[in-house]
C-alpha cells in the first residue's frame, strides 16, 4: 500500500464492516458512530420512502441505516465491556 492509499476496512465473518481501520503507516483508527450519524441516515431513508427515489436506492439507504445502528450497538457494547475490565 502506498501512502496515498485509503485505509483498509476489515470485514467480519458476518459481512459487517469493522469499525477499526489501519492506515498505510500501520496506525489503527476507530470510527465512532454518533447519534447524529444515525439520525441523518434515518432521515435520508425516510425521505427516500416519501419521495421519488427508486426502490433500489430506498433499499440501499435502509441497509445503510441498519448497518449504522448495528455498528453503534457494537460500539456501545465494546465500551461497556472495556469499562468492566
PyMOL Python script that loads the backbone (N, CA, C, O; Angstrom):
from pymol import cmd

cmd.read_pdbstr("""\
ATOM      1  N   UNK A   1       0.828  -1.189   0.000  1.00  0.00           N
ATOM      2  CA  UNK A   1       0.000   0.000   0.000  1.00  0.00           C
ATOM      3  C   UNK A   1       0.866   1.244   0.000  1.00  0.00           C
ATOM      4  O   UNK A   1       1.840   1.321   0.748  1.00  0.00           O
ATOM      5  N   UNK A   2       0.526   2.209  -0.822  1.00  0.00           N
ATOM      6  CA  UNK A   2       1.226   3.476  -0.836  1.00  0.00           C
ATOM      7  C   UNK A   2       0.686   4.413   0.229  1.00  0.00           C
ATOM      8  O   UNK A   2      -0.343   4.144   0.849  1.00  0.00           O
ATOM      9  N   UNK A   3       1.388   5.506   0.432  1.00  0.00           N
ATOM     10  CA  UNK A   3       0.966   6.432   1.483  1.00  0.00           C
ATOM     11  C   UNK A   3      -0.317   7.166   1.141  1.00  0.00           C
ATOM     12  O   UNK A   3      -0.963   7.713   2.034  1.00  0.00           O
ATOM     13  N   UNK A   4      -0.702   7.193  -0.120  1.00  0.00           N
ATOM     14  CA  UNK A   4      -1.936   7.864  -0.507  1.00  0.00           C
ATOM     15  C   UNK A   4      -3.120   6.921  -0.622  1.00  0.00           C
ATOM     16  O   UNK A   4      -4.225   7.348  -0.957  1.00  0.00           O
ATOM     17  N   UNK A   5      -2.898   5.636  -0.345  1.00  0.00           N
ATOM     18  CA  UNK A   5      -3.980   4.662  -0.425  1.00  0.00           C
ATOM     19  C   UNK A   5      -4.954   4.874   0.729  1.00  0.00           C
ATOM     20  O   UNK A   5      -4.539   5.259   1.823  1.00  0.00           O
ATOM     21  N   UNK A   6      -6.249   4.627   0.500  1.00  0.00           N
ATOM     22  CA  UNK A   6      -7.227   4.785   1.581  1.00  0.00           C
ATOM     23  C   UNK A   6      -7.024   3.708   2.639  1.00  0.00           C
ATOM     24  O   UNK A   6      -6.433   2.663   2.365  1.00  0.00           O
ATOM     25  N   UNK A   7      -7.519   3.968   3.858  1.00  0.00           N
ATOM     26  CA  UNK A   7      -7.410   2.955   4.904  1.00  0.00           C
ATOM     27  C   UNK A   7      -8.119   1.679   4.486  1.00  0.00           C
ATOM     28  O   UNK A   7      -9.096   1.719   3.737  1.00  0.00           O
ATOM     29  N   UNK A   8      -7.627   0.549   4.972  1.00  0.00           N
ATOM     30  CA  UNK A   8      -8.263  -0.720   4.686  1.00  0.00           C
ATOM     31  C   UNK A   8      -9.343  -0.964   5.717  1.00  0.00           C
ATOM     32  O   UNK A   8      -9.167  -0.679   6.902  1.00  0.00           O
ATOM     33  N   UNK A   9     -10.456  -1.492   5.257  1.00  0.00           N
ATOM     34  CA  UNK A   9     -11.552  -1.818   6.151  1.00  0.00           C
ATOM     35  C   UNK A   9     -11.581  -3.320   6.328  1.00  0.00           C
ATOM     36  O   UNK A   9     -11.537  -4.068   5.351  1.00  0.00           O
ATOM     37  N   UNK A  10     -11.654  -3.764   7.571  1.00  0.00           N
ATOM     38  CA  UNK A  10     -11.726  -5.195   7.857  1.00  0.00           C
ATOM     39  C   UNK A  10     -13.191  -5.617   7.883  1.00  0.00           C
ATOM     40  O   UNK A  10     -14.037  -4.918   8.440  1.00  0.00           O
ATOM     41  N   UNK A  11     -13.484  -6.763   7.278  1.00  0.00           N
ATOM     42  CA  UNK A  11     -14.851  -7.279   7.286  1.00  0.00           C
ATOM     43  C   UNK A  11     -14.909  -8.483   8.206  1.00  0.00           C
ATOM     44  O   UNK A  11     -14.024  -9.338   8.169  1.00  0.00           O
ATOM     45  N   UNK A  12     -15.932  -8.557   9.020  1.00  0.00           N
ATOM     46  CA  UNK A  12     -16.094  -9.692   9.919  1.00  0.00           C
ATOM     47  C   UNK A  12     -16.694 -10.856   9.150  1.00  0.00           C
ATOM     48  O   UNK A  12     -17.092 -10.713   7.994  1.00  0.00           O
ATOM     49  N   UNK A  13     -16.754 -12.012   9.803  1.00  0.00           N
ATOM     50  CA  UNK A  13     -17.322 -13.189   9.160  1.00  0.00           C
ATOM     51  C   UNK A  13     -18.806 -13.027   8.865  1.00  0.00           C
ATOM     52  O   UNK A  13     -19.352 -13.758   8.038  1.00  0.00           O
ATOM     53  N   UNK A  14     -19.466 -12.086   9.524  1.00  0.00           N
ATOM     54  CA  UNK A  14     -20.885 -11.863   9.273  1.00  0.00           C
ATOM     55  C   UNK A  14     -21.114 -10.897   8.119  1.00  0.00           C
ATOM     56  O   UNK A  14     -22.256 -10.668   7.720  1.00  0.00           O
ATOM     57  N   UNK A  15     -20.038 -10.329   7.579  1.00  0.00           N
ATOM     58  CA  UNK A  15     -20.162  -9.416   6.461  1.00  0.00           C
ATOM     59  C   UNK A  15     -20.341  -7.968   6.868  1.00  0.00           C
ATOM     60  O   UNK A  15     -20.520  -7.101   6.013  1.00  0.00           O
ATOM     61  N   UNK A  16     -20.295  -7.697   8.153  1.00  0.00           N
ATOM     62  CA  UNK A  16     -20.444  -6.318   8.621  1.00  0.00           C
ATOM     63  C   UNK A  16     -19.081  -5.661   8.700  1.00  0.00           C
ATOM     64  O   UNK A  16     -18.086  -6.298   9.047  1.00  0.00           O
ATOM     65  N   UNK A  17     -19.050  -4.397   8.378  1.00  0.00           N
ATOM     66  CA  UNK A  17     -17.787  -3.676   8.405  1.00  0.00           C
ATOM     67  C   UNK A  17     -17.339  -3.496   9.850  1.00  0.00           C
ATOM     68  O   UNK A  17     -18.139  -3.165  10.725  1.00  0.00           O
ATOM     69  N   UNK A  18     -16.072  -3.715  10.082  1.00  0.00           N
ATOM     70  CA  UNK A  18     -15.486  -3.489  11.395  1.00  0.00           C
ATOM     71  C   UNK A  18     -15.223  -2.001  11.513  1.00  0.00           C
ATOM     72  O   UNK A  18     -14.881  -1.356  10.522  1.00  0.00           O
ATOM     73  N   UNK A  19     -15.371  -1.454  12.680  1.00  0.00           N
ATOM     74  CA  UNK A  19     -15.187  -0.023  12.842  1.00  0.00           C
ATOM     75  C   UNK A  19     -13.742   0.356  13.090  1.00  0.00           C
ATOM     76  O   UNK A  19     -13.468   1.511  13.414  1.00  0.00           O
ATOM     77  N   UNK A  20     -12.805  -0.573  12.951  1.00  0.00           N
ATOM     78  CA  UNK A  20     -11.393  -0.267  13.092  1.00  0.00           C
ATOM     79  C   UNK A  20     -10.745  -0.248  11.712  1.00  0.00           C
ATOM     80  O   UNK A  20     -11.035  -1.091  10.863  1.00  0.00           O
ATOM     81  N   UNK A  21      -9.876   0.714  11.506  1.00  0.00           N
ATOM     82  CA  UNK A  21      -9.159   0.820  10.237  1.00  0.00           C
ATOM     83  C   UNK A  21      -7.679   0.984  10.524  1.00  0.00           C
ATOM     84  O   UNK A  21      -7.290   1.534  11.554  1.00  0.00           O
ATOM     85  N   UNK A  22      -6.870   0.511   9.618  1.00  0.00           N
ATOM     86  CA  UNK A  22      -5.423   0.644   9.735  1.00  0.00           C
ATOM     87  C   UNK A  22      -4.932   1.354   8.489  1.00  0.00           C
ATOM     88  O   UNK A  22      -5.192   0.909   7.371  1.00  0.00           O
ATOM     89  N   UNK A  23      -4.215   2.472   8.681  1.00  0.00           N
ATOM     90  CA  UNK A  23      -3.754   3.232   7.522  1.00  0.00           C
ATOM     91  C   UNK A  23      -2.409   2.703   7.028  1.00  0.00           C
ATOM     92  O   UNK A  23      -1.895   1.714   7.550  1.00  0.00           O
ATOM     93  N   UNK A  24      -1.853   3.356   6.035  1.00  0.00           N
ATOM     94  CA  UNK A  24      -0.623   2.898   5.394  1.00  0.00           C
ATOM     95  C   UNK A  24       0.563   2.859   6.355  1.00  0.00           C
ATOM     96  O   UNK A  24       1.510   2.105   6.131  1.00  0.00           O
ATOM     97  N   UNK A  25       0.525   3.656   7.413  1.00  0.00           N
ATOM     98  CA  UNK A  25       1.633   3.668   8.372  1.00  0.00           C
ATOM     99  C   UNK A  25       1.462   2.608   9.449  1.00  0.00           C
ATOM    100  O   UNK A  25       2.330   2.451  10.307  1.00  0.00           O
ATOM    101  N   UNK A  26       0.344   1.874   9.412  1.00  0.00           N
ATOM    102  CA  UNK A  26       0.089   0.858  10.422  1.00  0.00           C
ATOM    103  C   UNK A  26      -0.656   1.402  11.628  1.00  0.00           C
ATOM    104  O   UNK A  26      -0.878   0.682  12.601  1.00  0.00           O
ATOM    105  N   UNK A  27      -1.042   2.663  11.569  1.00  0.00           N
ATOM    106  CA  UNK A  27      -1.781   3.281  12.669  1.00  0.00           C
ATOM    107  C   UNK A  27      -3.223   2.803  12.645  1.00  0.00           C
ATOM    108  O   UNK A  27      -3.879   2.830  11.604  1.00  0.00           O
ATOM    109  N   UNK A  28      -3.713   2.365  13.797  1.00  0.00           N
ATOM    110  CA  UNK A  28      -5.095   1.907  13.894  1.00  0.00           C
ATOM    111  C   UNK A  28      -6.001   3.087  14.229  1.00  0.00           C
ATOM    112  O   UNK A  28      -5.721   3.855  15.149  1.00  0.00           O
ATOM    113  N   UNK A  29      -7.089   3.221  13.473  1.00  0.00           N
ATOM    114  CA  UNK A  29      -8.060   4.287  13.687  1.00  0.00           C
ATOM    115  C   UNK A  29      -9.394   3.661  14.037  1.00  0.00           C
ATOM    116  O   UNK A  29      -9.727   2.590  13.529  1.00  0.00           O
ATOM    117  N   UNK A  30     -10.149   4.300  14.882  1.00  0.00           N
ATOM    118  CA  UNK A  30     -11.507   3.849  15.196  1.00  0.00           C
ATOM    119  C   UNK A  30     -12.498   4.855  14.637  1.00  0.00           C
ATOM    120  O   UNK A  30     -12.283   6.065  14.704  1.00  0.00           O
ATOM    121  N   UNK A  31     -13.569   4.343  14.094  1.00  0.00           N
ATOM    122  CA  UNK A  31     -14.631   5.182  13.575  1.00  0.00           C
ATOM    123  C   UNK A  31     -15.746   5.182  14.614  1.00  0.00           C
ATOM    124  O   UNK A  31     -16.281   4.125  14.949  1.00  0.00           O
ATOM    125  N   UNK A  32     -16.096   6.341  15.119  1.00  0.00           N
ATOM    126  CA  UNK A  32     -17.158   6.445  16.115  1.00  0.00           C
ATOM    127  C   UNK A  32     -18.472   6.767  15.420  1.00  0.00           C
ATOM    128  O   UNK A  32     -18.571   7.753  14.690  1.00  0.00           O
ATOM    129  N   UNK A  33     -19.473   5.940  15.646  1.00  0.00           N
ATOM    130  CA  UNK A  33     -20.805   6.163  15.103  1.00  0.00           C
ATOM    131  C   UNK A  33     -21.572   6.980  16.138  1.00  0.00           C
ATOM    132  O   UNK A  33     -21.729   6.552  17.281  1.00  0.00           O
ATOM    133  N   UNK A  34     -22.047   8.154  15.737  1.00  0.00           N
ATOM    134  CA  UNK A  34     -22.742   9.041  16.671  1.00  0.00           C
ATOM    135  C   UNK A  34     -24.253   8.973  16.474  1.00  0.00           C
ATOM    136  O   UNK A  34     -24.743   8.457  15.469  1.00  0.00           O
ATOM    137  N   UNK A  35     -24.972   9.500  17.448  1.00  0.00           N
ATOM    138  CA  UNK A  35     -26.425   9.588  17.317  1.00  0.00           C
ATOM    139  C   UNK A  35     -26.797  10.453  16.106  1.00  0.00           C
ATOM    140  O   UNK A  35     -27.793  10.195  15.430  1.00  0.00           O
ATOM    141  N   UNK A  36     -25.990  11.473  15.846  1.00  0.00           N
ATOM    142  CA  UNK A  36     -26.246  12.336  14.683  1.00  0.00           C
ATOM    143  C   UNK A  36     -26.102  11.545  13.382  1.00  0.00           C
ATOM    144  O   UNK A  36     -26.858  11.776  12.438  1.00  0.00           O
ATOM    145  N   UNK A  37     -25.145  10.617  13.318  1.00  0.00           N
ATOM    146  CA  UNK A  37     -24.995   9.764  12.133  1.00  0.00           C
ATOM    147  C   UNK A  37     -26.251   8.925  11.921  1.00  0.00           C
ATOM    148  O   UNK A  37     -26.741   8.786  10.801  1.00  0.00           O
ATOM    149  N   UNK A  38     -26.761   8.369  13.020  1.00  0.00           N
ATOM    150  CA  UNK A  38     -27.965   7.532  12.953  1.00  0.00           C
ATOM    151  C   UNK A  38     -29.159   8.367  12.490  1.00  0.00           C
ATOM    152  O   UNK A  38     -29.913   7.947  11.613  1.00  0.00           O
ATOM    153  N   UNK A  39     -29.326   9.547  13.080  1.00  0.00           N
ATOM    154  CA  UNK A  39     -30.439  10.423  12.697  1.00  0.00           C
ATOM    155  C   UNK A  39     -30.367  10.809  11.221  1.00  0.00           C
ATOM    156  O   UNK A  39     -31.384  10.803  10.527  1.00  0.00           O
ATOM    157  N   UNK A  40     -29.167  11.146  10.738  1.00  0.00           N
ATOM    158  CA  UNK A  40     -29.008  11.550   9.338  1.00  0.00           C
ATOM    159  C   UNK A  40     -29.336  10.397   8.392  1.00  0.00           C
ATOM    160  O   UNK A  40     -29.990  10.596   7.369  1.00  0.00           O
ATOM    161  N   UNK A  41     -28.886   9.208   8.731  1.00  0.00           N
ATOM    162  CA  UNK A  41     -29.170   8.037   7.887  1.00  0.00           C
ATOM    163  C   UNK A  41     -30.662   7.730   7.876  1.00  0.00           C
ATOM    164  O   UNK A  41     -31.232   7.416   6.831  1.00  0.00           O
ATOM    165  N   UNK A  42     -31.289   7.823   9.041  1.00  0.00           N
ATOM    166  CA  UNK A  42     -32.737   7.558   9.111  1.00  0.00           C
ATOM    167  C   UNK A  42     -33.520   8.600   8.324  1.00  0.00           C
ATOM    168  O   UNK A  42     -34.480   8.276   7.625  1.00  0.00           O
ATOM    169  N   UNK A  43     -33.099   9.850   8.447  1.00  0.00           N
ATOM    170  CA  UNK A  43     -33.776  10.931   7.719  1.00  0.00           C
ATOM    171  C   UNK A  43     -33.647  10.730   6.206  1.00  0.00           C
ATOM    172  O   UNK A  43     -34.611  10.940   5.469  1.00  0.00           O
ATOM    173  N   UNK A  44     -32.471  10.326   5.745  1.00  0.00           N
ATOM    174  CA  UNK A  44     -32.261  10.084   4.309  1.00  0.00           C
ATOM    175  C   UNK A  44     -33.128   8.931   3.824  1.00  0.00           C
ATOM    176  O   UNK A  44     -33.716   9.002   2.744  1.00  0.00           O
ATOM    177  N   UNK A  45     -33.208   7.869   4.622  1.00  0.00           N
ATOM    178  CA  UNK A  45     -34.031   6.712   4.250  1.00  0.00           C
ATOM    179  C   UNK A  45     -35.508   7.102   4.200  1.00  0.00           C
ATOM    180  O   UNK A  45     -36.216   6.751   3.256  1.00  0.00           O
ATOM    181  N   UNK A  46     -35.971   7.835   5.227  1.00  0.00           N
ATOM    182  CA  UNK A  46     -37.374   8.243   5.267  1.00  0.00           C
ATOM    183  C   UNK A  46     -37.711   9.175   4.109  1.00  0.00           C
ATOM    184  O   UNK A  46     -38.791   9.077   3.527  1.00  0.00           O
ATOM    185  N   UNK A  47     -36.796  10.076   3.772  1.00  0.00           N
ATOM    186  CA  UNK A  47     -37.025  10.976   2.638  1.00  0.00           C
ATOM    187  C   UNK A  47     -37.143  10.180   1.342  1.00  0.00           C
ATOM    188  O   UNK A  47     -37.964  10.502   0.483  1.00  0.00           O
ATOM    189  N   UNK A  48     -36.327   9.149   1.206  1.00  0.00           N
ATOM    190  CA  UNK A  48     -36.400   8.305   0.010  1.00  0.00           C
ATOM    191  C   UNK A  48     -37.738   7.574  -0.055  1.00  0.00           C
ATOM    192  O   UNK A  48     -38.323   7.421  -1.128  1.00  0.00           O
ATOM    193  N   UNK A  49     -38.214   7.123   1.105  1.00  0.00           N
ATOM    194  CA  UNK A  49     -39.511   6.424   1.155  1.00  0.00           C
ATOM    195  C   UNK A  49     -40.653   7.342   0.745  1.00  0.00           C
ATOM    196  O   UNK A  49     -41.585   6.924   0.059  1.00  0.00           O
ATOM    197  N   UNK A  50     -40.570   8.591   1.170  1.00  0.00           N
ATOM    198  CA  UNK A  50     -41.645   9.542   0.918  1.00  0.00           C
ATOM    199  C   UNK A  50     -41.498  10.250  -0.428  1.00  0.00           C
ATOM    200  O   UNK A  50     -42.456  10.842  -0.925  1.00  0.00           O
ATOM    201  N   UNK A  51     -40.319  10.190  -1.010  1.00  0.00           N
ATOM    202  CA  UNK A  51     -40.059  10.890  -2.264  1.00  0.00           C
ATOM    203  C   UNK A  51     -40.170   9.977  -3.464  1.00  0.00           C
ATOM    204  O   UNK A  51     -40.911   8.993  -3.465  1.00  0.00           O
ATOM    205  N   UNK A  52     -39.418  10.330  -4.479  1.00  0.00           N
ATOM    206  CA  UNK A  52     -39.478   9.583  -5.730  1.00  0.00           C
ATOM    207  C   UNK A  52     -38.227   8.743  -5.963  1.00  0.00           C
ATOM    208  O   UNK A  52     -37.883   8.448  -7.108  1.00  0.00           O
ATOM    209  N   UNK A  53     -37.550   8.358  -4.891  1.00  0.00           N
ATOM    210  CA  UNK A  53     -36.348   7.526  -5.034  1.00  0.00           C
ATOM    211  C   UNK A  53     -36.731   6.135  -5.530  1.00  0.00           C
ATOM    212  O   UNK A  53     -37.823   5.636  -5.261  1.00  0.00           O
ATOM    213  N   UNK A  54     -35.814   5.535  -6.252  1.00  0.00           N
ATOM    214  CA  UNK A  54     -36.066   4.183  -6.754  1.00  0.00           C
ATOM    215  C   UNK A  54     -36.115   3.201  -5.582  1.00  0.00           C
ATOM    216  O   UNK A  54     -35.625   3.485  -4.489  1.00  0.00           O
ATOM    217  N   UNK A  55     -36.705   2.070  -5.834  1.00  0.00           N
ATOM    218  CA  UNK A  55     -36.776   1.019  -4.820  1.00  0.00           C
ATOM    219  C   UNK A  55     -35.364   0.588  -4.411  1.00  0.00           C
ATOM    220  O   UNK A  55     -35.105   0.343  -3.233  1.00  0.00           O
ATOM    221  N   UNK A  56     -34.458   0.495  -5.379  1.00  0.00           N
ATOM    222  CA  UNK A  56     -33.075   0.097  -5.091  1.00  0.00           C
ATOM    223  C   UNK A  56     -32.383   1.118  -4.190  1.00  0.00           C
ATOM    224  O   UNK A  56     -31.680   0.745  -3.251  1.00  0.00           O
ATOM    225  N   UNK A  57     -32.582   2.404  -4.476  1.00  0.00           N
ATOM    226  CA  UNK A  57     -31.973   3.453  -3.652  1.00  0.00           C
ATOM    227  C   UNK A  57     -32.564   3.450  -2.245  1.00  0.00           C
ATOM    228  O   UNK A  57     -31.837   3.596  -1.263  1.00  0.00           O
ATOM    229  N   UNK A  58     -33.868   3.285  -2.149  1.00  0.00           N
ATOM    230  CA  UNK A  58     -34.522   3.226  -0.843  1.00  0.00           C
ATOM    231  C   UNK A  58     -33.984   2.052  -0.041  1.00  0.00           C
ATOM    232  O   UNK A  58     -33.714   2.186   1.152  1.00  0.00           O
ATOM    233  N   UNK A  59     -33.830   0.920  -0.679  1.00  0.00           N
ATOM    234  CA  UNK A  59     -33.283  -0.269  -0.018  1.00  0.00           C
ATOM    235  C   UNK A  59     -31.841  -0.010   0.436  1.00  0.00           C
ATOM    236  O   UNK A  59     -31.466  -0.372   1.552  1.00  0.00           O
ATOM    237  N   UNK A  60     -31.050   0.604  -0.412  1.00  0.00           N
ATOM    238  CA  UNK A  60     -29.657   0.910  -0.079  1.00  0.00           C
ATOM    239  C   UNK A  60     -29.582   1.825   1.150  1.00  0.00           C
ATOM    240  O   UNK A  60     -28.774   1.595   2.050  1.00  0.00           O
ATOM    241  N   UNK A  61     -30.415   2.846   1.180  1.00  0.00           N
ATOM    242  CA  UNK A  61     -30.423   3.762   2.323  1.00  0.00           C
ATOM    243  C   UNK A  61     -30.890   3.068   3.601  1.00  0.00           C
ATOM    244  O   UNK A  61     -30.377   3.345   4.685  1.00  0.00           O
ATOM    245  N   UNK A  62     -31.857   2.172   3.474  1.00  0.00           N
ATOM    246  CA  UNK A  62     -32.328   1.421   4.641  1.00  0.00           C
ATOM    247  C   UNK A  62     -31.224   0.517   5.177  1.00  0.00           C
ATOM    248  O   UNK A  62     -31.021   0.435   6.389  1.00  0.00           O
ATOM    249  N   UNK A  63     -30.519  -0.153   4.291  1.00  0.00           N
ATOM    250  CA  UNK A  63     -29.420  -1.021   4.722  1.00  0.00           C
ATOM    251  C   UNK A  63     -28.294  -0.224   5.367  1.00  0.00           C
ATOM    252  O   UNK A  63     -27.673  -0.688   6.324  1.00  0.00           O
ATOM    253  N   UNK A  64     -28.027   0.978   4.847  1.00  0.00           N
ATOM    254  CA  UNK A  64     -27.014   1.842   5.462  1.00  0.00           C
ATOM    255  C   UNK A  64     -27.435   2.237   6.874  1.00  0.00           C
ATOM    256  O   UNK A  64     -26.632   2.205   7.807  1.00  0.00           O
ATOM    257  N   UNK A  65     -28.687   2.603   7.015  1.00  0.00           N
ATOM    258  CA  UNK A  65     -29.232   2.966   8.332  1.00  0.00           C
ATOM    259  C   UNK A  65     -29.116   1.789   9.298  1.00  0.00           C
ATOM    260  O   UNK A  65     -28.631   1.947  10.419  1.00  0.00           O
ATOM    261  N   UNK A  66     -29.560   0.616   8.865  1.00  0.00           N
ATOM    262  CA  UNK A  66     -29.484  -0.580   9.724  1.00  0.00           C
ATOM    263  C   UNK A  66     -28.047  -0.907  10.099  1.00  0.00           C
ATOM    264  O   UNK A  66     -27.765  -1.269  11.242  1.00  0.00           O
ATOM    265  N   UNK A  67     -27.142  -0.781   9.142  1.00  0.00           N
ATOM    266  CA  UNK A  67     -25.727  -1.057   9.415  1.00  0.00           C
ATOM    267  C   UNK A  67     -25.151  -0.112  10.455  1.00  0.00           C
ATOM    268  O   UNK A  67     -24.404  -0.535  11.337  1.00  0.00           O
ATOM    269  N   UNK A  68     -25.493   1.157  10.357  1.00  0.00           N
ATOM    270  CA  UNK A  68     -25.010   2.123  11.348  1.00  0.00           C
ATOM    271  C   UNK A  68     -25.572   1.824  12.734  1.00  0.00           C
ATOM    272  O   UNK A  68     -24.859   1.943  13.731  1.00  0.00           O
ATOM    273  N   UNK A  69     -26.837   1.441  12.801  1.00  0.00           N
ATOM    274  CA  UNK A  69     -27.438   1.085  14.095  1.00  0.00           C
ATOM    275  C   UNK A  69     -26.701  -0.111  14.701  1.00  0.00           C
ATOM    276  O   UNK A  69     -26.389  -0.110  15.892  1.00  0.00           O
ATOM    277  N   UNK A  70     -26.424  -1.123  13.888  1.00  0.00           N
ATOM    278  CA  UNK A  70     -25.693  -2.305  14.383  1.00  0.00           C
ATOM    279  C   UNK A  70     -24.295  -1.934  14.848  1.00  0.00           C
ATOM    280  O   UNK A  70     -23.852  -2.380  15.907  1.00  0.00           O
ATOM    281  N   UNK A  71     -23.602  -1.125  14.066  1.00  0.00           N
ATOM    282  CA  UNK A  71     -22.248  -0.725  14.452  1.00  0.00           C
ATOM    283  C   UNK A  71     -22.242   0.084  15.743  1.00  0.00           C
ATOM    284  O   UNK A  71     -21.364  -0.089  16.588  1.00  0.00           O
ATOM    285  N   UNK A  72     -23.225   0.966  15.888  1.00  0.00           N
ATOM    286  CA  UNK A  72     -23.274   1.751  17.117  1.00  0.00           C
ATOM    287  C   UNK A  72     -23.575   0.847  18.315  1.00  0.00           C
ATOM    288  O   UNK A  72     -23.025   1.053  19.397  1.00  0.00           O
ATOM    289  N   UNK A  73     -24.427  -0.133  18.135  1.00  0.00           N
ATOM    290  CA  UNK A  73     -24.719  -1.071  19.222  1.00  0.00           C
ATOM    291  C   UNK A  73     -23.456  -1.843  19.609  1.00  0.00           C
ATOM    292  O   UNK A  73     -23.183  -2.030  20.794  1.00  0.00           O
ATOM    293  N   UNK A  74     -22.689  -2.288  18.619  1.00  0.00           N
ATOM    294  CA  UNK A  74     -21.424  -2.975  18.901  1.00  0.00           C
ATOM    295  C   UNK A  74     -20.465  -2.047  19.624  1.00  0.00           C
ATOM    296  O   UNK A  74     -19.781  -2.452  20.564  1.00  0.00           O
ATOM    297  N   UNK A  75     -20.421  -0.821  19.187  1.00  0.00           N
ATOM    298  CA  UNK A  75     -19.540   0.181  19.787  1.00  0.00           C
ATOM    299  C   UNK A  75     -19.900   0.391  21.254  1.00  0.00           C
ATOM    300  O   UNK A  75     -19.017   0.420  22.110  1.00  0.00           O
ATOM    301  N   UNK A  76     -21.185   0.538  21.547  1.00  0.00           N
ATOM    302  CA  UNK A  76     -21.637   0.739  22.924  1.00  0.00           C
ATOM    303  C   UNK A  76     -21.290  -0.480  23.771  1.00  0.00           C
ATOM    304  O   UNK A  76     -20.835  -0.337  24.906  1.00  0.00           O
ATOM    305  N   UNK A  77     -21.502  -1.675  23.230  1.00  0.00           N
ATOM    306  CA  UNK A  77     -21.189  -2.903  23.967  1.00  0.00           C
ATOM    307  C   UNK A  77     -19.690  -3.000  24.254  1.00  0.00           C
ATOM    308  O   UNK A  77     -19.298  -3.382  25.356  1.00  0.00           O
ATOM    309  N   UNK A  78     -18.857  -2.662  23.283  1.00  0.00           N
ATOM    310  CA  UNK A  78     -17.401  -2.704  23.483  1.00  0.00           C
ATOM    311  C   UNK A  78     -16.972  -1.710  24.556  1.00  0.00           C
ATOM    312  O   UNK A  78     -16.129  -2.025  25.396  1.00  0.00           O
ATOM    313  N   UNK A  79     -17.551  -0.510  24.529  1.00  0.00           N
ATOM    314  CA  UNK A  79     -17.225   0.498  25.542  1.00  0.00           C
ATOM    315  C   UNK A  79     -17.656   0.021  26.928  1.00  0.00           C
ATOM    316  O   UNK A  79     -16.940   0.231  27.906  1.00  0.00           O
ATOM    317  N   UNK A  80     -18.815  -0.616  27.016  1.00  0.00           N
ATOM    318  CA  UNK A  80     -19.304  -1.135  28.284  1.00  0.00           C
ATOM    319  C   UNK A  80     -18.374  -2.227  28.825  1.00  0.00           C
ATOM    320  O   UNK A  80     -18.006  -2.222  30.000  1.00  0.00           O
ATOM    321  N   UNK A  81     -18.001  -3.169  27.935  1.00  0.00           N
ATOM    322  CA  UNK A  81     -17.097  -4.250  28.346  1.00  0.00           C
ATOM    323  C   UNK A  81     -15.743  -3.710  28.783  1.00  0.00           C
ATOM    324  O   UNK A  81     -15.146  -4.208  29.737  1.00  0.00           O
ATOM    325  N   UNK A  82     -15.257  -2.678  28.074  1.00  0.00           N
ATOM    326  CA  UNK A  82     -13.965  -2.091  28.418  1.00  0.00           C
ATOM    327  C   UNK A  82     -14.006  -1.456  29.809  1.00  0.00           C
ATOM    328  O   UNK A  82     -13.022  -1.514  30.548  1.00  0.00           O
ATOM    329  N   UNK A  83     -15.133  -0.857  30.163  1.00  0.00           N
ATOM    330  CA  UNK A  83     -15.254  -0.245  31.495  1.00  0.00           C
ATOM    331  C   UNK A  83     -15.307  -1.291  32.588  1.00  0.00           C
ATOM    332  O   UNK A  83     -14.884  -1.025  33.714  1.00  0.00           O
ATOM    333  N   UNK A  84     -15.820  -2.483  32.281  1.00  0.00           N
ATOM    334  CA  UNK A  84     -15.891  -3.550  33.266  1.00  0.00           C
ATOM    335  C   UNK A  84     -14.546  -4.250  33.476  1.00  0.00           C
ATOM    336  O   UNK A  84     -14.320  -4.875  34.512  1.00  0.00           O
ATOM    337  N   UNK A  85     -13.674  -4.141  32.502  1.00  0.00           N
ATOM    338  CA  UNK A  85     -12.379  -4.850  32.560  1.00  0.00           C
ATOM    339  C   UNK A  85     -11.409  -4.191  33.522  1.00  0.00           C
ATOM    340  O   UNK A  85     -10.283  -4.662  33.683  1.00  0.00           O
TER     341      UNK A  85
END
""", "prot")
cmd.dss("prot")
cmd.show_as("cartoon", "prot")
cmd.util.cbc("prot")
cmd.orient("prot")
